[in-house]
Amino acid sequence: VHGCEKQWYAALLGFYGRSMGGNFEDAVEAVKTFGRSDAARGRLRDDLRAQELARIAPEYESVYVEAGYVHTYLLTTLRRRVPEGVEVRPLYLMEDLVKEMDGRRRAMGPGDVLTLTYTYKPDYQGSKADLQAARSLIRIKILHKDEIDENLHEFPHTRDEVMASNLVRGLEYEDCRELYPLVRQATTVEAKRIVEEYVTQAGPCGTRHKDW
């Protein structure tokens, strides 16, 4: 556990360091390196949790486990470990809202997709990983970083996450390369405006308008 955590922190610090340099390709590689470490850390933690949960589950009529929506590996490994007859099913608390906004069960960002890819395919190499990492660099700039304490009954954080994911979903790798230097040091509000204007002026195939 200590070794895994150490690698995770090293990858996180590596991402911070490489992203400060402003080189897009370096930042993309740093995101992928961190994604692999995050996936390995998540697999280890979820496997250890599943071992204990499977042991105590038969003692109770029902057990509620709170976990982040990206922890699908906990579901996978827990289903393999529990005794026959014990049902394991997920409950996504924000499912109704996310479905209303996005048609999906979870507000998955490109970084989450990348982490899940490495969770189940640790050695994956391919352009899809590059694309998700690139989109993640843009999405993180347009997400609110502070707590939102207004209209909490309307779930502002979830709405912001879905908005950011939808905004970057149509971006291609070259789009992200072009946007990165424009949003890297911008405020959240400025970065969102820049990306919205870019997407608005994009052509039908996702390429930017010639006047951008």
Backbone bond lengths (Angstrom), bond angles and torsions (degrees), N, CA, C in turn:
res aa  C-N    CA-C-N  psi(-1)  N-CA   C-N-CA  omega(-1)  CA-C   N-CA-C  phi
1 V - - - 1.460 - - 1.527 109.83 -
2 H 1.326 116.29 -44.98 1.461 120.36 -179.99 1.533 111.02 -60.90
3 G 1.317 116.05 -43.48 1.463 120.57 -179.60 1.515 111.92 -63.35
4 C 1.338 115.99 -40.31 1.459 121.06 179.87 1.531 110.79 -66.56
5 E 1.336 116.08 -42.92 1.458 120.28 178.76 1.529 110.91 -64.22
6 K 1.321 116.13 -38.07 1.462 120.52 179.74 1.528 111.04 -63.38
7 Q 1.325 116.68 -43.24 1.464 120.56 177.78 1.529 110.99 -64.85
8 W 1.325 116.49 -37.33 1.456 121.16 -179.98 1.519 111.00 -63.96
9 Y 1.328 116.96 -47.11 1.467 120.74 179.41 1.525 111.25 -65.55
10 A 1.313 116.56 -36.63 1.472 119.82 177.86 1.523 110.25 -63.53
11 A 1.337 116.70 -41.69 1.468 120.59 179.03 1.523 111.07 -66.80
12 L 1.337 116.50 -38.06 1.460 120.50 179.08 1.530 110.97 -65.28
13 L 1.333 116.25 -46.29 1.459 120.18 178.17 1.533 110.84 -64.72
14 G 1.330 115.65 -35.59 1.457 120.09 176.97 1.522 111.51 -62.89
15 F 1.330 115.68 -39.42 1.467 119.33 177.53 1.519 110.89 -63.76
16 Y 1.338 116.88 -46.44 1.463 120.11 179.24 1.533 110.65 -58.24
17 G 1.310 115.81 -44.48 1.457 120.33 -177.81 1.513 112.64 -65.66
18 R 1.327 117.31 -45.59 1.462 121.02 -176.62 1.530 111.67 -73.70
19 S 1.318 117.25 -31.59 1.461 119.16 179.56 1.521 111.35 -72.69
20 M 1.322 117.54 -26.34 1.462 120.17 178.99 1.523 111.53 -69.84
21 G 1.329 116.93 -22.21 1.457 120.40 -179.20 1.513 113.89 -72.42
22 G 1.324 117.63 -19.43 1.452 120.93 175.75 1.517 115.24 86.40
23 N 1.346 118.15 -1.60 1.454 120.32 178.90 1.527 109.49 -83.79
24 F 1.325 116.08 121.34 1.459 121.11 -174.51 1.518 112.25 -61.91
25 E 1.326 118.00 -48.84 1.471 121.04 -178.24 1.522 111.37 -62.10
26 D 1.342 117.05 -40.32 1.464 120.07 177.65 1.525 110.59 -62.18
27 A 1.320 115.81 -41.51 1.462 119.86 -180.00 1.527 111.09 -64.87
28 V 1.326 117.02 -40.98 1.467 121.09 178.37 1.528 110.23 -61.53
29 E 1.327 117.18 -45.67 1.466 120.74 178.79 1.523 111.24 -62.68
30 A 1.351 116.23 -37.34 1.463 120.09 179.36 1.527 111.07 -66.37
31 V 1.340 116.42 -38.09 1.468 120.32 176.75 1.531 110.21 -62.47
32 K 1.327 116.95 -42.87 1.466 120.24 -179.75 1.529 111.36 -66.74
33 T 1.325 116.80 -40.31 1.467 120.24 177.86 1.521 110.63 -61.86
34 F 1.326 115.45 -44.14 1.461 119.25 177.95 1.529 110.49 -65.49
35 G 1.331 117.20 -39.87 1.458 120.42 179.32 1.518 112.32 -59.84
36 R 1.318 116.72 -40.01 1.473 119.94 177.65 1.529 111.04 -64.86
37 S 1.336 116.53 -43.35 1.465 120.38 179.47 1.525 110.91 -66.60
38 D 1.328 116.17 -39.32 1.453 120.44 178.89 1.524 110.77 -64.81
39 A 1.318 116.48 -39.07 1.466 120.67 178.43 1.522 111.38 -66.51
40 A 1.334 116.96 -43.21 1.463 120.45 179.32 1.524 110.73 -63.98
41 R 1.315 116.27 -41.40 1.463 121.58 177.73 1.525 110.62 -62.92
42 G 1.338 116.16 -43.88 1.450 120.28 -179.97 1.515 112.71 -64.88
43 R 1.334 117.27 -41.00 1.470 120.66 178.53 1.523 110.93 -61.59
44 L 1.329 116.58 -45.25 1.463 120.36 -179.65 1.516 111.05 -62.55
45 R 1.311 116.30 -48.73 1.465 119.90 -178.39 1.527 111.23 -62.72
46 D 1.328 116.48 -44.46 1.460 119.59 -178.05 1.519 111.75 -67.86
47 D 1.329 116.65 -34.61 1.461 119.55 178.17 1.529 110.64 -66.72
48 L 1.322 117.13 -41.80 1.464 120.97 177.93 1.525 111.10 -65.84
49 R 1.313 116.90 -40.58 1.468 120.40 176.77 1.525 111.09 -62.56
50 A 1.341 114.62 -43.83 1.468 119.38 -177.73 1.529 111.44 -63.05
51 Q 1.318 116.96 -37.98 1.467 120.30 178.51 1.525 110.83 -57.16
52 E 1.323 116.18 -47.73 1.462 120.08 -177.95 1.521 111.86 -72.65
53 L 1.332 116.71 -40.29 1.463 120.12 179.62 1.529 111.35 -63.41
54 A 1.319 116.79 -41.03 1.465 120.39 178.98 1.521 111.07 -64.46
55 R 1.316 116.20 -30.75 1.467 120.19 -179.63 1.520 111.48 -71.17
56 I 1.337 117.25 -41.38 1.468 119.75 -174.72 1.528 113.31 -93.22
57 A 1.332 118.39 -16.31 1.467 120.95 -174.67 1.531 113.57 -53.81
58 P 1.355 119.80 -44.85 1.467 119.64 -177.63 1.532 113.87 -63.22
59 E 1.334 117.78 -14.80 1.463 121.06 -178.38 1.525 112.30 -79.54
60 Y 1.333 117.47 -11.59 1.458 120.74 -174.62 1.521 110.98 -125.57
61 E 1.325 114.73 155.10 1.461 119.49 177.02 1.528 110.26 -69.62
62 S 1.328 115.97 -37.33 1.461 120.88 176.14 1.523 108.97 -152.73
63 V 1.309 115.62 151.11 1.462 122.49 179.73 1.530 107.79 -132.51
64 Y 1.336 115.58 129.20 1.467 120.46 177.01 1.519 108.48 -106.14
65 V 1.308 116.23 125.61 1.460 122.13 -179.75 1.516 108.80 -115.80
66 E 1.323 117.66 121.32 1.458 120.68 178.17 1.522 109.08 -92.21
67 A 1.321 116.05 126.18 1.465 121.29 179.99 1.522 108.61 -151.02
68 G 1.310 116.62 155.16 1.456 120.66 177.61 1.515 111.01 -64.78
69 Y 1.333 115.71 155.36 1.461 119.65 -174.52 1.524 113.56 -68.00
70 V 1.325 117.40 -12.86 1.463 119.65 179.51 1.533 111.61 -85.17
71 H 1.327 116.97 -6.14 1.466 120.60 -175.94 1.529 111.99 -85.46
72 T 1.314 116.71 53.21 1.461 119.37 178.03 1.525 111.79 -69.05
73 Y 1.338 117.00 -23.52 1.461 119.17 178.90 1.526 110.95 -65.78
74 L 1.335 117.24 -28.55 1.464 120.21 175.34 1.518 110.00 -62.05
75 L 1.337 116.18 -41.65 1.464 119.72 175.79 1.524 110.79 -61.92
76 T 1.323 116.05 -46.60 1.464 121.52 -176.45 1.521 111.69 -59.62
77 T 1.320 115.73 -52.01 1.467 118.96 -175.41 1.523 112.28 -75.37
78 L 1.335 117.10 -29.39 1.464 119.78 178.60 1.526 110.49 -69.24
79 R 1.311 116.59 -39.52 1.463 119.62 178.39 1.525 111.65 -62.81
80 R 1.323 116.67 -30.67 1.466 120.14 178.28 1.527 112.08 -76.00
81 R 1.319 116.63 -24.16 1.461 120.10 -171.31 1.530 114.71 -98.70
82 V 1.330 117.51 -28.42 1.467 118.52 -175.04 1.527 110.47 -69.98
83 P 1.329 117.33 151.82 1.470 120.56 178.40 1.524 111.47 -63.12
84 E 1.292 116.18 158.08 1.461 121.42 178.39 1.519 110.20 -58.78
85 G 1.299 116.34 136.71 1.461 120.95 179.94 1.521 113.72 98.10
86 V 1.328 116.81 -13.18 1.464 120.32 177.88 1.530 108.67 -90.32
87 E 1.313 116.43 120.20 1.463 121.25 -177.91 1.528 110.69 -89.72
88 V 1.307 115.65 135.62 1.469 121.76 175.68 1.521 107.41 -120.44
89 R 1.317 116.65 120.68 1.465 119.04 179.77 1.528 109.27 -141.36
90 P 1.323 116.28 143.57 1.473 120.15 -179.72 1.529 111.69 -85.66
91 L 1.309 115.27 151.95 1.456 122.09 174.50 1.528 106.85 -131.19
92 Y 1.322 116.90 112.31 1.456 121.69 -179.33 1.531 108.26 -96.05
93 L 1.333 115.94 109.30 1.455 121.13 -171.18 1.528 112.72 -63.73
94 M 1.313 117.35 -30.17 1.457 121.24 -178.74 1.533 112.40 -98.35
95 E 1.333 116.77 14.56 1.465 120.23 -173.30 1.529 112.69 -58.79
96 D 1.327 118.05 -44.27 1.464 120.34 -176.85 1.521 110.89 -62.42
97 L 1.332 116.52 -44.63 1.458 120.15 -179.44 1.522 111.52 -66.74
98 V 1.336 116.51 -44.71 1.464 120.22 -178.17 1.523 110.46 -65.21
99 K 1.319 117.20 -41.07 1.466 120.39 177.33 1.518 111.39 -62.16
100 E 1.322 115.97 -39.11 1.467 120.63 179.18 1.528 110.66 -62.66
101 M 1.346 116.34 -37.72 1.468 120.78 -175.87 1.520 113.11 -89.11
102 D 1.347 116.15 -31.43 1.463 119.46 -166.60 1.522 114.02 -134.11
103 G 1.315 117.22 -12.21 1.456 120.57 -178.74 1.516 113.53 77.41
104 R 1.348 117.74 9.55 1.459 121.82 -178.79 1.524 110.18 -117.48
105 R 1.330 115.78 168.46 1.462 119.51 -178.36 1.526 112.21 -85.20
106 R 1.333 116.10 -28.12 1.469 120.46 -176.11 1.525 110.09 -132.29
107 A 1.322 114.82 150.69 1.469 120.29 178.35 1.528 109.05 -85.88
108 M 1.313 115.79 75.58 1.466 121.47 -175.10 1.517 111.08 -86.25
109 G 1.328 116.15 123.06 1.443 121.04 174.13 1.517 110.63 -90.24
110 P 1.328 118.39 169.65 1.471 120.99 -179.97 1.526 113.02 -61.28
111 G 1.334 117.05 -32.22 1.460 119.37 176.79 1.521 111.85 -66.23
112 D 1.332 115.87 -37.57 1.469 120.55 176.67 1.527 110.83 -65.06
113 V 1.331 115.83 -42.74 1.472 120.50 179.06 1.521 109.90 -62.09
114 L 1.327 116.47 -41.28 1.469 120.94 179.11 1.524 110.72 -63.59
115 T 1.317 117.05 -45.37 1.462 120.96 179.37 1.525 111.21 -61.82
116 L 1.326 117.14 -42.61 1.464 119.96 179.35 1.527 111.20 -66.70
117 T 1.319 116.76 -35.09 1.466 119.85 176.25 1.527 110.00 -59.63
118 Y 1.325 116.61 -47.67 1.467 120.93 179.79 1.529 112.06 -71.98
119 T 1.334 116.95 -23.61 1.464 119.96 177.32 1.521 110.61 -63.44
120 Y 1.318 116.07 -44.43 1.464 120.56 -177.10 1.529 113.11 -97.86
121 K 1.329 116.90 -17.91 1.468 121.55 178.04 1.531 108.31 -135.43
122 P 1.343 117.59 74.66 1.470 121.19 -173.94 1.525 113.91 -56.92
123 D 1.317 117.98 -29.67 1.467 121.20 -176.46 1.523 112.97 -97.71
124 Y 1.316 116.91 14.18 1.461 119.59 -175.79 1.519 111.61 -60.82
125 Q 1.320 115.56 133.60 1.459 123.13 174.06 1.524 106.76 -132.04
126 G 1.315 116.18 130.42 1.461 117.32 178.78 1.507 112.00 170.21
127 S 1.319 115.07 168.88 1.459 121.46 -176.33 1.523 112.32 -66.92
128 K 1.338 117.24 -25.94 1.464 119.41 179.27 1.527 110.97 -63.82
129 A 1.320 116.62 -36.33 1.462 119.92 177.69 1.522 110.49 -67.04
130 D 1.338 115.95 -41.19 1.462 119.96 177.27 1.531 110.72 -60.26
131 L 1.319 116.46 -42.80 1.462 121.32 -177.54 1.528 111.07 -65.78
132 Q 1.338 116.96 -45.49 1.462 119.46 -179.59 1.521 111.10 -65.21
133 A 1.324 116.85 -38.28 1.461 120.43 177.69 1.520 110.53 -64.72
134 A 1.332 116.65 -41.94 1.459 120.98 179.63 1.528 110.77 -64.54
135 R 1.319 116.79 -45.11 1.464 119.75 178.22 1.520 111.32 -62.99
136 S 1.330 116.05 -35.78 1.456 120.36 179.45 1.527 111.68 -62.02
137 L 1.330 117.02 -37.26 1.459 121.14 178.30 1.527 111.64 -61.81
138 I 1.325 116.42 -35.10 1.462 120.13 179.70 1.526 110.07 -79.68
139 R 1.318 116.63 -42.31 1.470 120.24 -177.16 1.519 111.93 -61.35
140 I 1.308 117.36 -40.34 1.463 120.07 -176.53 1.528 111.38 -64.02
141 K 1.333 115.75 -23.75 1.461 119.54 179.79 1.528 112.69 -79.96
142 I 1.321 117.99 -21.43 1.461 119.82 -176.95 1.526 112.77 -105.02
143 L 1.337 117.27 1.21 1.457 121.70 175.45 1.521 110.15 -84.18
144 H 1.326 116.28 141.37 1.459 119.88 173.65 1.529 109.43 -66.62
145 K 1.328 116.24 131.61 1.469 120.74 -177.63 1.530 111.92 -92.90
146 D 1.338 116.59 -25.04 1.462 120.85 -176.03 1.528 110.30 -94.57
147 E 1.329 114.91 163.72 1.452 119.85 175.53 1.530 109.51 -67.80
148 I 1.314 116.21 138.01 1.459 121.68 176.75 1.521 107.42 -101.76
149 D 1.332 117.11 114.97 1.462 119.80 -174.63 1.522 113.16 -108.49
150 E 1.333 116.95 13.75 1.457 120.80 177.40 1.529 109.74 -108.37
151 N 1.330 115.20 141.45 1.474 121.68 177.59 1.531 111.66 53.50
152 L 1.315 116.08 46.64 1.459 119.89 -177.25 1.522 112.11 -61.48
153 H 1.332 117.23 -28.17 1.463 120.30 -179.69 1.528 111.96 -67.32
154 E 1.348 116.09 -12.24 1.467 120.21 178.25 1.528 112.02 -100.40
155 F 1.330 117.30 7.86 1.471 123.73 175.78 1.538 111.96 54.31
156 P 1.335 116.87 63.60 1.471 120.16 -175.03 1.521 114.32 -62.70
157 H 1.325 118.13 -34.28 1.465 119.44 -178.57 1.524 111.27 -67.16
158 T 1.328 116.24 -43.02 1.462 119.78 178.69 1.529 110.13 -64.00
159 R 1.309 116.85 -42.02 1.467 120.16 178.46 1.523 110.80 -62.29
160 D 1.328 116.51 -39.24 1.458 120.47 179.60 1.527 110.66 -66.83
161 E 1.327 117.38 -40.30 1.468 121.57 179.22 1.527 111.12 -63.74
162 V 1.331 116.42 -43.99 1.465 120.33 179.80 1.526 110.14 -65.50
163 M 1.326 116.37 -43.00 1.456 120.55 178.77 1.524 110.98 -58.20
164 A 1.328 116.31 -47.37 1.461 120.59 -177.67 1.526 111.08 -64.76
165 S 1.318 116.86 -40.91 1.463 120.32 179.46 1.521 111.24 -64.52
166 N 1.340 116.52 -43.18 1.466 120.35 179.39 1.518 111.50 -64.98
167 L 1.327 116.38 -34.76 1.455 120.72 -176.44 1.525 111.74 -68.37
168 V 1.334 117.05 -35.53 1.470 119.36 -176.86 1.524 112.98 -95.19
169 R 1.332 117.16 -7.87 1.470 119.65 -173.95 1.517 112.68 -62.99
170 G 1.322 117.14 -30.33 1.457 119.68 -178.73 1.518 114.43 -89.35
171 L 1.329 117.21 -0.45 1.459 119.95 -178.60 1.522 111.18 -78.48
172 E 1.317 116.19 136.78 1.451 121.34 173.05 1.536 108.58 -93.78
173 Y 1.322 116.01 173.14 1.457 120.78 -175.98 1.525 111.50 -57.82
174 E 1.320 117.12 -45.05 1.459 120.66 -178.85 1.522 111.86 -67.37
175 D 1.337 116.81 -31.71 1.461 120.06 174.72 1.523 109.97 -61.16
176 C 1.319 116.27 -45.70 1.459 121.45 -179.23 1.532 110.94 -64.44
177 R 1.325 116.02 -38.50 1.460 120.07 177.84 1.543 110.32 -60.95
178 E 1.317 115.77 -40.05 1.462 119.59 -178.38 1.526 111.55 -73.65
179 L 1.321 116.11 -36.17 1.459 120.29 -178.50 1.527 113.01 -76.08
180 Y 1.314 116.85 -31.47 1.469 121.01 -171.37 1.530 113.44 -53.05
181 P 1.325 120.48 -51.56 1.461 118.90 -179.99 1.536 113.15 -67.02
182 L 1.333 116.97 -21.06 1.460 120.44 179.96 1.525 112.05 -79.01
183 V 1.329 117.50 -30.43 1.472 120.42 -175.80 1.523 113.36 -107.12
184 R 1.322 117.21 -11.36 1.469 120.52 -170.96 1.519 112.80 -55.73
185 Q 1.311 117.63 -42.26 1.453 120.70 -178.76 1.527 112.64 -111.34
186 A 1.316 116.39 13.26 1.464 120.76 178.80 1.528 110.41 -82.76
187 T 1.321 116.10 158.48 1.460 120.21 173.19 1.529 108.38 -71.78
188 T 1.320 115.52 168.15 1.464 119.72 179.58 1.524 111.33 -58.63
189 V 1.326 115.99 -44.80 1.465 120.38 -178.96 1.526 110.55 -64.49
190 E 1.324 116.99 -44.05 1.456 120.66 179.57 1.524 111.32 -64.90
191 A 1.331 116.29 -43.95 1.462 120.55 -179.24 1.526 110.95 -62.05
192 K 1.316 116.68 -41.71 1.467 120.19 179.19 1.525 110.70 -62.54
193 R 1.329 116.40 -42.89 1.459 120.16 179.39 1.528 110.89 -61.97
194 I 1.334 116.38 -43.14 1.470 121.08 -179.17 1.532 110.73 -62.11
195 V 1.328 116.20 -45.56 1.466 119.85 -178.13 1.524 110.42 -68.63
196 E 1.318 117.34 -40.72 1.468 120.22 178.54 1.527 110.98 -61.13
197 E 1.322 116.76 -43.53 1.460 120.10 179.17 1.527 110.98 -65.07
198 Y 1.317 116.16 -39.19 1.465 120.54 179.29 1.525 110.62 -63.62
199 V 1.336 115.64 -46.95 1.468 120.45 -178.88 1.527 110.52 -65.29
200 T 1.329 116.97 -39.87 1.456 121.43 -179.75 1.526 111.51 -61.20
201 Q 1.332 116.00 -35.50 1.450 120.34 -177.67 1.524 112.95 -91.47
202 A 1.330 117.10 4.97 1.461 120.20 178.74 1.522 110.48 -72.42
203 G 1.321 115.71 151.72 1.457 120.86 179.21 1.515 111.59 -79.82
204 P 1.339 118.22 179.96 1.464 122.25 -177.25 1.512 113.69 -65.33
205 C 1.331 117.75 -20.23 1.463 120.15 179.69 1.521 111.57 -102.16
206 G 1.347 116.53 11.41 1.454 119.85 176.80 1.513 113.74 91.50
207 T 1.353 117.97 -2.63 1.461 119.70 178.23 1.518 108.99 -84.16
208 R 1.319 116.24 149.58 1.452 119.75 -174.62 1.531 110.85 -70.87
209 H 1.296 114.89 156.30 1.462 120.96 176.81 1.523 109.60 -68.77
210 K 1.313 117.74 147.37 1.462 121.66 -175.63 1.522 112.72 -64.18
211 D 1.368 116.78 -21.95 1.467 119.84 -177.85 1.521 112.14 -89.01
212 W 1.352 117.54 -2.22 1.471 118.86 -178.74 1.508 111.35 -65.77
